Amino acid sequence: MKTHAQAVVIGGGLVGCSILYHLAKLGWSDVVLLERDELTSGSTWHAAANIHGLHDNTNISRIQHYTMNLYKELEAETGQGCGVFQPGSLYLAQTEAREHQLLLQEAKARYYGMNFHKISRDEAERLHPLVNFDGIRCIMYEPDGGNVDPSGVTMAYAAGARARGAEIHRFTPVTATVQQPDGSWIVETPKGNIQTEWVINAAGLWGREVARLAGIELPLMPTEHQYFVTETIEGVANAGRRLPSVADRDGEYYLRQEGNGLLIGAYEKDMRFWAEDETPGGFGHELFADDLDRIMDNVMRAMDRVPAAAEAGIKRVINGPMIWSPDSSALFGPVPELKGYFCCNGIIPGFSQSGGLGQMTAEWIIQGESSLDMFGWDLARFGHWADKKFTKARVQDQYANRFSIHFPNEERSAGRPARVRPAYEMQKGMGAVFGLNCGWEHPLWFADEPGVKETNGFTRQNWWEPVGREVRMLRDSVGVLDISNFANYFIKGPGAYDWLDQLLANKIPTEVGRSCLAPLIGVRGGVAGDFTVTKLAEDDYMMVGSGLAERYHRRFFDMVPLPAGTSFENKTDVICGYNVAGPKARDLLQRLTNADLSNEAFRFMRSARITVAGVEVVALRVSFTGDLGWELHCAQEDQVALYTALVEAARELGGGPVGGRALASLRIEKGYGSWGREYSPEYWPQELGLERLVKMDKAFLNKPAYAALMDRAPREQLRILAVEANQNADASGGEPIFLPDGTPAGKVSSGAYGYHVDKSLALAMIKEGVAKPGDAVEVYILGHPHKAVILSEPPFDPAGERLRG
């Protein structure tokens, strides 16, 4: 066994072998995979191995589409059969909400050139004569859907990797991973040690244990999962062809042909955890005892749908382990706190995603960043707050609701609250309905009385009217928004300016009391973040960014060494904040402070340390609402006192508390992008209207990458649309946009009703040269075309007069 490698992959299951293959395919031949047992030991060998292309997340659909197309290429390349069966998949909708979901996915498929379309009942009965389609509102067909052979696919990845020079060592458990002073790693095994620049944890069921070798605790939890295969069914055996699989997610089961019988699996409500603390080291090709009674409710629904299944005996039962993250999406990416340690863990539909995950991993490790924005799957979305209690509660919820629709804006309650601020109970008593943001509970909207539960759906829900009242209140008077979920960083010392100047693309303030907006440029030249930077005093800066991206941004911060004598401190956990905004914002604050807040004394993009209601705050004259406003940042222990004073003063002026849902409407009325929706490393500054904030007469992180594309014409441009929302629903994000003749024109990034301007609005990335301001387009809300027009300017205060007034 070699003693040095460019990368060491730990785990010889489906995903580990895919990562090894893609590393080698991208040019790294000096790579090694270590497997504690035989390849496919763990959860790979007993998987149902279904494959499908569509996902609610657009980039995951791309990853799954790539994976499905890869398997036949792998067979041709390696000569190793993957057991690919693609008779197609039928997707059934029993409810209106499921129909909306499937129609939206059909529109997305048309936009991206994927094959997924609606068919008639007659056509469905021809494709699968054993299915009873009574009670089905809508049937979609995915011709490329099907399943593969778990062992065959894994061995094909392994063969392809070996052919490119990669090494695979079976029966070679990893006993330690020790980071060296230079940042490299020693991976210890009984057969010898390997030094490497990259450790890749793809250990599946043992992902937690492998991570612990490096001092990392991953939020993962294994469960049992059952499916069974029937004896021969005459209608299957005599069909003369392979029958399509059936995805009846309202029935909470899955069903496909296996041999001359059917394979039926379920995600039951009465689920079971397994190995909560630690996966046994000796576990391999074992299975658990059958417990079909637990899934019988689901099975009976399957048999009602396919009556022939009820007549067949059971040939075999598979009850094996799977390992889940708190949101059932992968834990993907480099660990921000460690150099050279990459994770790809907690993958549930692995056979639909293995190829794409391998490709994205190889791109990130070799090229410094994946070509697709993977933030929704980035392990940095979870912090220390995602402890065992939280993880277990979320996994139970995810498993039991595996086939439930995850609606736009939906906030699931399992495992919460994880983190609360001092004002939490006070806000709850005021009727606040909370959302989860990086573990923090933060107010989304305020109901008329405490204890109101939010409803969910694709159409307007019970929060739509209350949010409208909050928006109109702020625009007409004043509102107080809790922004304690923002990230707060403090940089001090003689090198503070130099560090910020080298990190961010805009020029950093040199005058005390000045603030600026500054983009962070990604490795490929896209927008990896946006920050407000304020000079508080000499050699003393405050930087405010997205709280959701705290750990994500740490990777970039660490790319720029701190100068000697300079400190960087993340104070997000101990700093709270409020945005006081609206035409009476100055009146409100002037009642609580002696500081001069006149426009002459405290202009837009200025800051000062002032006292408000007896509380010391850093006041910034900025406002994400697009209205006159200040951000006030205070110590966490002062949060309740400051909030009490602000809300009381606001109510005297006809204002009051405002939540995050209103902020979404307010920012979209103004056309402001938000990180994680509009701002993404996939998009260039000139596509987002941020190029004016990138100063090429200075050095900044990843400047060469941006310089290489700065003169290129935008591929897409961020635009704002006014939509005829005639079905009691607004865009929420992800909806495809077409020209009236059916030409793909773009996709929605954010959507909301603009209550002040009385328009349904959407921010969207519009393809350059396809549509321009003034053009009519169609936005597919609920999967149906809604007429819209591309606006030439934001409908609220396009000149910024209120913002600067």
NUMILUM-167059 format. One record per residue (C-alpha): residue number from 1; residue in one letter; y, z, x. Coordinates in steps of 0.1 Angstrom, whole numbers, always signed. Layout:
NUM  A  Y  Z  X;
...
// end
This chain:
1  M  +0  +0  +0;
2  K  +34  -10  +14;
3  T  +59  +18  +24;
4  H  +91  +1  +12;
5  A  +100  -20  -18;
6  Q  +132  -32  -35;
7  A  +121  -15  -67;
8  V  +92  +6  -79;
9  V  +82  +4  -116;
10  I  +64  +35  -128;
11  G  +41  +26  -158;
12  G  +16  -2  -162;
13  G  +19  -7  -200;
14  L  +34  -36  -217;
15  V  +71  -29  -209;
16  G  +64  -19  -172;
17  C  +45  -51  -166;
18  S  +73  -71  -183;
19  I  +99  -55  -161;
20  L  +79  -62  -129;
21  Y  +74  -99  -140;
22  H  +111  -104  -147;
23  L  +122  -87  -115;
24  A  +100  -112  -96;
25  K  +111  -141  -118;
26  L  +148  -133  -110;
27  G  +140  -134  -72;
28  W  +129  -99  -62;
29  S  +94  -104  -49;
30  D  +93  -71  -29;
31  V  +86  -50  -60;
32  V  +57  -26  -68;
33  L  +42  -13  -100;
34  L  +24  +21  -100;
35  E  +0  +30  -129;
36  R  -17  +64  -131;
37  D  -48  +48  -148;
38  E  -57  +14  -160;
39  L  -31  -12  -172;
40  T  -24  -7  -209;
41  S  -35  +30  -209;
42  G  -13  +49  -232;
43  S  +2  +34  -263;
44  T  -1  -3  -254;
45  W  -38  -9  -259;
46  H  -41  +4  -295;
47  A  -8  -12  -308;
48  A  -9  -34  -339;
49  A  +11  -58  -317;
50  N  +31  -75  -345;
51  I  +60  -98  -335;
52  H  +91  -106  -355;
53  G  +125  -120  -346;
54  L  +151  -105  -369;
55  H  +168  -72  -364;
56  D  +200  -57  -380;
57  N  +215  -56  -345;
58  T  +224  -91  -334;
59  N  +216  -87  -297;
60  I  +183  -72  -305;
61  S  +175  -102  -326;
62  R  +183  -123  -295;
63  I  +160  -102  -274;
64  Q  +132  -104  -299;
65  H  +137  -142  -303;
66  Y  +134  -146  -265;
67  T  +103  -124  -264;
68  M  +85  -144  -292;
69  N  +92  -177  -274;
70  L  +81  -163  -240;
71  Y  +44  -156  -248;
72  K  +33  -192  -250;
73  E  +53  -199  -219;
74  L  +35  -170  -202;
75  E  +1  -184  -212;
76  A  +10  -218  -198;
77  E  +24  -203  -166;
78  T  -4  -179  -158;
79  G  -35  -192  -176;
80  Q  -39  -158  -191;
81  G  -43  -159  -229;
82  C  -19  -138  -249;
83  G  -38  -140  -281;
84  V  -7  -154  -299;
85  F  -11  -159  -336;
86  Q  +19  -172  -355;
87  P  +10  -179  -391;
88  G  +44  -166  -401;
89  S  +56  -135  -419;
90  L  +66  -130  -455;
91  Y  +95  -105  -461;
92  L  +96  -90  -496;
93  A  +125  -74  -514;
94  Q  +118  -52  -544;
95  T  +154  -38  -546;
96  E  +189  -53  -547;
97  A  +198  -35  -514;
98  R  +168  -50  -496;
99  E  +177  -84  -510;
100  H  +212  -80  -496;
101  Q  +197  -71  -462;
102  L  +173  -101  -462;
103  L  +200  -125  -473;
104  L  +223  -113  -445;
105  Q  +195  -117  -420;
106  E  +190  -152  -433;
107  A  +226  -160  -427;
108  K  +225  -146  -392;
109  A  +194  -166  -385;
110  R  +212  -198  -396;
111  Y  +241  -189  -373;
112  Y  +219  -183  -343;
113  G  +195  -212  -349;
114  M  +165  -189  -357;
115  N  +139  -198  -383;
116  F  +141  -174  -412;
117  H  +147  -186  -447;
118  K  +142  -179  -484;
119  I  +113  -194  -502;
120  S  +101  -196  -538;
121  R  +73  -176  -553;
122  D  +53  -208  -557;
123  E  +56  -215  -520;
124  A  +48  -178  -511;
125  E  +17  -179  -532;
126  R  +6  -211  -515;
127  L  +11  -194  -481;
128  H  -6  -162  -490;
129  P  -27  -165  -522;
130  L  -40  -129  -520;
131  V  -5  -113  -525;
132  N  +7  -103  -560;
133  F  +44  -111  -560;
134  D  +52  -93  -593;
135  G  +84  -73  -591;
136  I  +96  -91  -560;
137  R  +133  -102  -562;
138  C  +135  -122  -530;
139  I  +110  -136  -505;
140  M  +119  -147  -470;
141  Y  +96  -166  -446;
142  E  +97  -164  -408;
143  P  +74  -192  -396;
144  D  +71  -178  -360;
145  G  +61  -143  -371;
146  G  +27  -130  -363;
147  N  +9  -109  -337;
148  V  -4  -110  -302;
149  D  -32  -94  -282;
150  P  -19  -63  -265;
151  S  -41  -65  -235;
152  G  -37  -102  -231;
153  V  +1  -100  -230;
154  T  +1  -72  -206;
155  M  -23  -89  -182;
156  A  -2  -121  -185;
157  Y  +29  -103  -174;
158  A  +9  -87  -145;
159  A  -5  -121  -135;
160  G  +29  -137  -135;
161  A  +43  -109  -114;
162  R  +15  -110  -89;
163  A  +19  -148  -85;
164  R  +55  -142  -75;
165  G  +46  -117  -48;
166  A  +48  -84  -67;
167  E  +22  -57  -61;
168  I  +3  -36  -88;
169  H  -15  -5  -79;
170  R  -38  +10  -106;
171  F  -51  +45  -105;
172  T  -21  +55  -85;
173  P  -3  +84  -102;
174  V  +33  +92  -91;
175  T  +35  +129  -81;
176  A  +71  +131  -70;
177  T  +103  +111  -69;
178  V  +127  +125  -42;
179  Q  +162  +111  -37;
180  Q  +173  +108  -2;
181  P  +208  +115  +13;
182  D  +216  +77  +13;
183  G  +208  +74  -24;
184  S  +174  +57  -19;
185  W  +142  +73  -33;
186  I  +108  +83  -19;
187  V  +81  +78  -46;
188  E  +51  +99  -37;
189  T  +15  +91  -46;
190  P  -19  +103  -34;
191  K  -23  +69  -17;
192  G  +10  +71  +2;
193  N  +47  +71  -3;
194  I  +71  +42  -10;
195  Q  +108  +42  -2;
196  T  +129  +22  -26;
197  E  +165  +15  -38;
198  W  +154  +16  -75;
199  V  +130  +37  -94;
200  I  +123  +23  -129;
201  N  +108  +47  -154;
202  A  +87  +26  -178;
203  A  +61  +53  -182;
204  G  +58  +51  -220;
205  L  +40  +83  -233;
206  W  +47  +99  -200;
207  G  +84  +89  -198;
208  R  +95  +126  -202;
209  E  +72  +138  -174;
210  V  +82  +111  -150;
211  A  +118  +117  -157;
212  R  +113  +154  -150;
213  L  +102  +146  -115;
214  A  +138  +134  -109;
215  G  +153  +164  -127;
216  I  +161  +144  -159;
217  E  +153  +155  -194;
218  L  +150  +125  -218;
219  P  +153  +129  -256;
220  L  +118  +116  -265;
221  M  +91  +129  -288;
222  P  +56  +116  -295;
223  T  +40  +113  -329;
224  E  +7  +102  -344;
225  H  +6  +68  -361;
226  Q  -22  +53  -381;
227  Y  -34  +19  -392;
228  F  -68  +6  -403;
229  V  -88  -26  -404;
230  T  -109  -36  -434;
231  E  -143  -51  -435;
232  T  -145  -89  -443;
233  I  -125  -100  -474;
234  E  -138  -132  -489;
235  G  -104  -146  -496;
236  V  -94  -141  -460;
237  A  -126  -155  -445;
238  N  -125  -186  -468;
239  A  -88  -193  -464;
240  G  -94  -220  -438;
241  R  -64  -209  -419;
242  R  -48  -177  -407;
243  L  -27  -160  -434;
244  P  +9  -148  -428;
245  S  +17  -112  -423;
246  V  +35  -93  -451;
247  A  +65  -71  -445;
248  D  +70  -51  -477;
249  R  +93  -25  -464;
250  D  +102  -11  -498;
251  G  +65  -3  -501;
252  E  +66  +14  -467;
253  Y  +36  -3  -451;
254  Y  +28  -34  -430;
255  L  -1  -58  -435;
256  R  -16  -87  -416;
257  Q  -48  -105  -410;
258  E  -72  -91  -384;
259  G  -104  -111  -380;
260  N  -117  -118  -415;
261  G  -101  -86  -429;
262  L  -67  -71  -431;
263  L  -49  -46  -409;
264  I  -28  -21  -429;
265  G  -5  +4  -413;
266  A  +21  +29  -426;
267  Y  +49  +52  -416;
268  E  +42  +81  -439;
269  K  +65  +109  -450;
270  D  +40  +136  -440;
271  M  +42  +127  -404;
272  R  +27  +146  -374;
273  F  +41  +153  -340;
274  W  +19  +153  -309;
275  A  +24  +168  -274;
276  E  +58  +182  -283;
277  D  +63  +197  -249;
278  E  +44  +175  -225;
279  T  +20  +146  -227;
280  P  -13  +155  -212;
281  G  -18  +140  -178;
282  G  -54  +130  -184;
283  F  -48  +113  -217;
284  G  -57  +76  -216;
285  H  -77  +55  -240;
286  E  -83  +83  -264;
287  L  -75  +84  -301;
288  F  -69  +112  -326;
289  A  -91  +121  -355;
290  D  -86  +99  -386;
291  D  -64  +114  -414;
292  L  -61  +86  -439;
293  D  -53  +110  -468;
294  R  -19  +114  -451;
295  I  -10  +77  -455;
296  M  -28  +71  -488;
297  D  +4  +68  -509;
298  N  +15  +39  -487;
299  V  -20  +24  -487;
300  M  -22  +24  -525;
301  R  +11  +4  -526;
302  A  -4  -21  -502;
303  M  -35  -24  -523;
304  D  -14  -30  -554;
305  R  +3  -58  -536;
306  V  -30  -73  -522;
307  P  -57  -62  -547;
308  A  -85  -78  -526;
309  A  -79  -50  -500;
310  A  -89  -24  -525;
311  E  -124  -39  -528;
312  A  -130  -39  -490;
313  G  -145  -12  -470;
314  I  -128  +2  -439;
315  K  -141  -12  -406;
316  R  -122  +10  -382;
317  V  -92  +34  -381;
318  I  -67  +37  -353;
319  N  -48  +69  -350;
320  G  -29  +69  -318;
321  P  +3  +82  -302;
322  M  +38  +65  -300;
323  I  +69  +80  -284;
324  W  +103  +79  -301;
325  S  +139  +84  -292;
326  P  +162  +102  -317;
327  D  +173  +69  -333;
328  S  +141  +49  -327;
329  S  +159  +25  -302;
330  A  +151  +23  -266;
331  L  +165  +46  -239;
332  F  +177  +19  -217;
333  G  +197  +16  -185;
334  P  +205  +34  -152;
335  V  +209  +72  -155;
336  P  +246  +77  -150;
337  E  +243  +109  -130;
338  L  +218  +94  -105;
339  K  +220  +64  -82;
340  G  +192  +39  -84;
341  Y  +172  +54  -113;
342  F  +166  +31  -143;
343  C  +149  +40  -176;
344  C  +133  +19  -202;
345  N  +116  +43  -226;
346  G  +110  +50  -263;
347  I  +103  +14  -273;
348  I  +87  +12  -308;
349  P  +83  -25  -316;
350  G  +73  -33  -280;
351  F  +56  -66  -286;
352  S  +87  -80  -303;
353  Q  +110  -67  -275;
354  S  +91  -65  -242;
355  G  +103  -98  -228;
356  G  +139  -93  -236;
357  L  +139  -57  -223;
358  G  +123  -69  -191;
359  Q  +149  -96  -187;
360  M  +178  -73  -194;
361  T  +164  -47  -170;
362  A  +160  -72  -142;
363  E  +195  -86  -148;
364  W  +211  -52  -147;
365  I  +193  -41  -115;
366  I  +197  -74  -96;
367  Q  +230  -87  -109;
368  G  +247  -53  -117;
369  E  +250  -58  -155;
370  S  +229  -73  -183;
371  S  +241  -105  -198;
372  L  +240  -90  -233;
373  D  +259  -59  -244;
374  M  +232  -33  -247;
375  F  +254  -3  -254;
376  G  +236  +4  -287;
377  W  +204  +10  -267;
378  D  +220  +25  -236;
379  L  +206  +59  -228;
380  A  +242  +70  -221;
381  R  +247  +72  -259;
382  F  +229  +106  -257;
383  G  +241  +136  -237;
384  H  +229  +171  -230;
385  W  +235  +179  -267;
386  A  +205  +158  -276;
387  D  +181  +187  -270;
388  K  +145  +192  -281;
389  K  +155  +206  -315;
390  F  +179  +177  -322;
391  T  +154  +151  -309;
392  K  +125  +165  -330;
393  A  +146  +165  -362;
394  R  +158  +130  -357;
395  V  +124  +116  -347;
396  Q  +109  +131  -379;
397  D  +136  +114  -399;
398  Q  +133  +81  -381;
399  Y  +95  +80  -385;
400  A  +95  +90  -421;
401  N  +122  +65  -429;
402  R  +110  +37  -405;
403  F  +113  +11  -432;
404  S  +143  +24  -450;
405  I  +174  +4  -449;
406  H  +200  +17  -425;
407  F  +232  +9  -443;
408  P  +266  +1  -428;
409  N  +285  +33  -420;
410  E  +255  +54  -428;
411  E  +254  +89  -413;
412  R  +220  +106  -413;
413  S  +220  +143  -415;
414  A  +188  +152  -395;
415  G  +194  +175  -365;
416  R  +230  +182  -373;
417  P  +253  +198  -365;
418  A  +246  +194  -328;
419  R  +281  +201  -315;
420  V  +311  +214  -335;
421  R  +347  +222  -327;
422  P  +365  +254  -337;
423  A  +381  +237  -367;
424  Y  +347  +226  -381;
425  E  +344  +253  -408;
426  M  +380  +250  -417;
427  Q  +377  +213  -422;
428  K  +345  +217  -442;
429  G  +363  +240  -465;
430  M  +390  +213  -470;
431  G  +363  +189  -482;
432  A  +357  +171  -450;
433  V  +326  +148  -449;
434  F  +315  +145  -413;
435  G  +301  +118  -390;
436  L  +283  +122  -357;
437  N  +301  +109  -326;
438  C  +286  +117  -292;
439  G  +271  +148  -307;
440  W  +304  +160  -322;
441  E  +309  +165  -359;
442  H  +342  +148  -368;
443  P  +358  +143  -403;
444  L  +352  +108  -418;
445  W  +370  +115  -450;
446  F  +381  +143  -473;
447  A  +366  +148  -507;
448  D  +384  +166  -535;
449  E  +362  +196  -531;
450  P  +338  +210  -504;
451  G  +301  +200  -504;
452  V  +304  +164  -516;
453  K  +276  +142  -502;
454  E  +283  +106  -491;
455  T  +265  +78  -508;
456  N  +252  +48  -489;
457  G  +249  +11  -496;
458  F  +261  -24  -488;
459  T  +287  -22  -516;
460  R  +317  +1  -518;
461  Q  +305  +37  -520;
462  N  +319  +71  -532;
463  W  +342  +74  -502;
464  W  +360  +41  -509;
465  E  +387  +55  -532;
466  P  +393  +88  -513;
467  V  +397  +68  -481;
468  G  +422  +46  -499;
469  R  +443  +77  -508;
470  E  +443  +88  -472;
471  V  +455  +55  -459;
472  R  +483  +52  -485;
473  M  +493  +88  -478;
474  L  +497  +81  -441;
475  R  +514  +48  -445;
476  D  +539  +63  -471;
477  S  +543  +97  -456;
478  V  +523  +112  -428;
479  G  +487  +120  -419;
480  V  +469  +142  -394;
481  L  +438  +127  -378;
482  D  +414  +147  -357;
483  I  +408  +128  -324;
484  S  +388  +155  -306;
485  N  +360  +130  -302;
486  F  +381  +111  -277;
487  A  +372  +115  -240;
488  N  +397  +134  -218;
489  Y  +398  +130  -180;
490  F  +421  +146  -155;
491  I  +427  +132  -120;
492  K  +447  +153  -95;
493  G  +456  +152  -59;
494  P  +473  +129  -34;
495  G  +449  +101  -41;
496  A  +450  +102  -79;
497  Y  +473  +72  -83;
498  D  +453  +52  -57;
499  W  +419  +59  -74;
500  L  +432  +49  -109;
501  D  +449  +19  -95;
502  Q  +416  +7  -78;
503  L  +396  +14  -110;
504  L  +417  -1  -138;
505  A  +432  -36  -142;
506  N  +467  -26  -153;
507  K  +494  -11  -131;
508  I  +493  +26  -132;
509  P  +524  +46  -141;
510  T  +544  +59  -112;
511  E  +571  +77  -132;
512  V  +563  +111  -147;
513  G  +561  +109  -185;
514  R  +550  +72  -186;
515  S  +518  +60  -202;
516  C  +500  +27  -201;
517  L  +470  +9  -217;
518  A  +446  -2  -190;
519  P  +413  -22  -193;
520  L  +383  -15  -173;
521  I  +366  -48  -161;
522  G  +329  -51  -161;
523  V  +306  -65  -134;
524  R  +306  -99  -150;
525  G  +343  -99  -157;
526  G  +342  -88  -193;
527  V  +359  -57  -209;
528  A  +339  -26  -201;
529  G  +365  -2  -215;
530  D  +401  +5  -224;
531  F  +420  +37  -215;
532  T  +454  +53  -220;
533  V  +466  +66  -187;
534  T  +495  +91  -185;
535  K  +513  +105  -155;
536  L  +518  +142  -163;
537  A  +533  +153  -130;
538  E  +533  +142  -93;
539  D  +497  +135  -83;
540  D  +485  +146  -118;
541  Y  +472  +121  -143;
542  M  +455  +123  -177;
543  M  +432  +94  -189;
544  V  +420  +91  -225;
545  G  +391  +69  -235;
546  S  +362  +64  -259;
547  G  +342  +96  -264;
548  L  +311  +76  -274;
549  A  +312  +59  -239;
550  E  +317  +90  -218;
551  R  +284  +87  -199;
552  Y  +285  +49  -199;
553  H  +319  +49  -182;
554  R  +308  +74  -156;
555  R  +288  +46  -139;
556  F  +321  +27  -134;
557  F  +340  +58  -123;
558  D  +314  +64  -96;
559  M  +319  +28  -82;
560  V  +353  +38  -69;
561  P  +351  +67  -43;
562  L  +376  +95  -49;
563  P  +401  +98  -20;
564  A  +401  +129  +1;
565  G  +417  +159  -16;
566  T  +416  +143  -50;
567  S  +396  +157  -80;
568  F  +383  +141  -111;
569  E  +375  +164  -141;
570  N  +360  +155  -174;
571  K  +375  +180  -199;
572  T  +363  +164  -231;
573  D  +343  +195  -240;
574  V  +373  +219  -238;
575  I  +401  +196  -251;
576  C  +409  +188  -287;
577  G  +434  +165  -301;
578  Y  +453  +152  -332;
579  N  +471  +120  -340;
580  V  +501  +127  -363;
581  A  +511  +93  -377;
582  G  +531  +77  -405;
583  P  +568  +72  -412;
584  K  +574  +110  -415;
585  A  +555  +118  -383;
586  R  +587  +126  -365;
587  D  +600  +148  -394;
588  L  +567  +167  -394;
589  L  +566  +174  -357;
590  Q  +603  +182  -355;
591  R  +597  +211  -379;
592  L  +572  +226  -354;
593  T  +589  +220  -320;
594  N  +622  +223  -302;
595  A  +615  +192  -281;
596  D  +637  +162  -288;
597  L  +615  +136  -305;
598  S  +643  +111  -312;
599  N  +635  +75  -303;
600  E  +661  +77  -275;
601  A  +645  +108  -260;
602  F  +609  +101  -266;
603  R  +602  +64  -267;
604  F  +569  +46  -273;
605  M  +543  +49  -245;
606  R  +561  +80  -232;
607  S  +546  +115  -228;
608  A  +556  +151  -223;
609  R  +542  +186  -222;
610  I  +557  +203  -252;
611  T  +551  +233  -275;
612  V  +541  +226  -311;
613  A  +538  +255  -335;
614  G  +535  +278  -304;
615  V  +507  +257  -289;
616  E  +511  +240  -255;
617  V  +502  +203  -259;
618  V  +503  +170  -240;
619  A  +522  +148  -264;
620  L  +517  +110  -261;
621  R  +538  +86  -281;
622  V  +509  +63  -290;
623  S  +491  +57  -323;
624  F  +458  +38  -330;
625  T  +470  +36  -366;
626  G  +497  +11  -357;
627  D  +523  +34  -372;
628  L  +549  +57  -358;
629  G  +529  +86  -342;
630  W  +520  +110  -315;
631  E  +488  +121  -300;
632  L  +487  +159  -293;
633  H  +461  +172  -269;
634  C  +455  +209  -267;
635  A  +430  +235  -254;
636  Q  +400  +239  -276;
637  E  +408  +275  -283;
638  D  +442  +264  -298;
639  Q  +427  +238  -321;
640  V  +426  +259  -354;
641  A  +462  +272  -349;
642  L  +476  +237  -342;
643  Y  +456  +221  -371;
644  T  +467  +247  -396;
645  A  +503  +242  -387;
646  L  +501  +204  -387;
647  V  +483  +202  -421;
648  E  +506  +227  -438;
649  A  +537  +208  -425;
650  A  +522  +175  -436;
651  R  +515  +187  -471;
652  E  +551  +198  -474;
653  L  +561  +162  -468;
654  G  +535  +147  -491;
655  G  +509  +141  -464;
656  G  +477  +158  -453;
657  P  +445  +154  -433;
658  V  +431  +120  -427;
659  G  +396  +110  -415;
660  G  +379  +84  -393;
661  R  +372  +60  -421;
662  A  +409  +57  -429;
663  L  +416  +52  -392;
664  A  +392  +22  -392;
665  S  +412  +7  -421;
666  L  +445  +14  -405;
667  R  +436  -1  -371;
668  I  +422  -32  -387;
669  E  +454  -37  -408;
670  K  +472  -37  -374;
671  G  +445  -59  -357;
672  Y  +436  -34  -331;
673  G  +403  -38  -314;
674  S  +380  -8  -308;
675  W  +356  -2  -278;
676  G  +320  -8  -288;
677  R  +329  -32  -316;
678  E  +355  -57  -304;
679  Y  +359  -46  -268;
680  S  +326  -53  -250;
681  P  +315  -64  -215;
682  E  +303  -96  -232;
683  Y  +339  -107  -239;
684  W  +366  -117  -215;
685  P  +401  -102  -216;
686  Q  +416  -136  -227;
687  E  +392  -136  -256;
688  L  +404  -102  -268;
689  G  +441  -106  -262;
690  L  +441  -82  -233;
691  E  +448  -106  -205;
692  R  +484  -94  -203;
693  L  +471  -60  -193;
694  V  +452  -74  -163;
695  K  +475  -76  -132;
696  M  +462  -100  -106;
697  D  +488  -89  -80;
698  K  +468  -57  -73;
699  A  +432  -47  -65;
700  F  +409  -33  -92;
701  L  +372  -28  -99;
702  N  +354  -61  -103;
703  K  +385  -82  -98;
704  P  +366  -111  -82;
705  A  +344  -114  -113;
706  Y  +374  -117  -135;
707  A  +392  -140  -111;
708  A  +363  -164  -114;
709  L  +367  -167  -152;
710  M  +404  -160  -158;
711  D  +414  -196  -160;
712  R  +385  -206  -182;
713  A  +393  -214  -218;
714  P  +382  -187  -242;
715  R  +347  -193  -257;
716  E  +357  -172  -287;
717  Q  +389  -154  -298;
718  L  +395  -122  -316;
719  R  +411  -130  -350;
720  I  +419  -111  -382;
721  L  +407  -125  -415;
722  A  +417  -119  -451;
723  V  +386  -121  -473;
724  E  +381  -126  -510;
725  A  +358  -96  -515;
726  N  +347  -105  -549;
727  Q  +314  -85  -550;
728  N  +327  -50  -546;
729  A  +319  -51  -509;
730  D  +338  -55  -477;
731  A  +326  -68  -443;
732  S  +314  -40  -420;
733  G  +304  -58  -388;
734  G  +278  -84  -378;
735  E  +283  -108  -407;
736  P  +282  -145  -397;
737  I  +311  -168  -405;
738  F  +308  -205  -413;
739  L  +332  -233  -421;
740  P  +330  -246  -456;
741  D  +308  -274  -444;
742  G  +283  -250  -429;
743  T  +294  -252  -392;
744  P  +289  -218  -375;
745  A  +325  -204  -368;
746  G  +321  -168  -356;
747  K  +310  -133  -365;
748  V  +326  -102  -378;
749  S  +331  -73  -354;
750  S  +347  -48  -377;
751  G  +356  -49  -414;
752  A  +374  -26  -439;
753  Y  +396  -28  -469;
754  G  +433  -27  -460;
755  Y  +445  -3  -486;
756  H  +482  -5  -476;
757  V  +483  -43  -476;
758  D  +458  -46  -505;
759  K  +435  -70  -488;
760  S  +399  -70  -477;
761  L  +401  -75  -439;
762  A  +378  -84  -410;
763  L  +382  -86  -373;
764  A  +361  -114  -360;
765  M  +352  -133  -329;
766  I  +360  -170  -338;
767  K  +346  -199  -318;
768  E  +374  -216  -299;
769  G  +380  -251  -311;
770  V  +360  -246  -343;
771  A  +386  -227  -364;
772  K  +422  -216  -360;
773  P  +448  -195  -378;
774  G  +454  -209  -413;
775  D  +419  -223  -416;
776  A  +396  -214  -445;
777  V  +362  -200  -436;
778  E  +333  -183  -454;
779  V  +322  -147  -445;
780  Y  +286  -139  -455;
781  I  +290  -104  -470;
782  L  +258  -93  -488;
783  G  +243  -125  -475;
784  H  +266  -145  -498;
785  P  +296  -167  -488;
786  H  +330  -151  -494;
787  K  +361  -172  -490;
788  A  +384  -161  -462;
789  V  +414  -173  -443;
790  I  +422  -167  -406;
791  L  +456  -150  -404;
792  S  +481  -159  -377;
793  E  +492  -122  -374;
794  P  +482  -88  -385;
795  P  +492  -81  -421;
796  F  +507  -47  -412;
797  D  +539  -45  -391;
798  P  +532  -75  -369;
799  A  +564  -70  -349;
800  G  +556  -34  -342;
801  E  +588  -21  -357;
802  R  +573  +10  -372;
803  L  +552  +18  -342;
804  R  +583  +18  -319;
805  G  +609  +30  -345;
// end
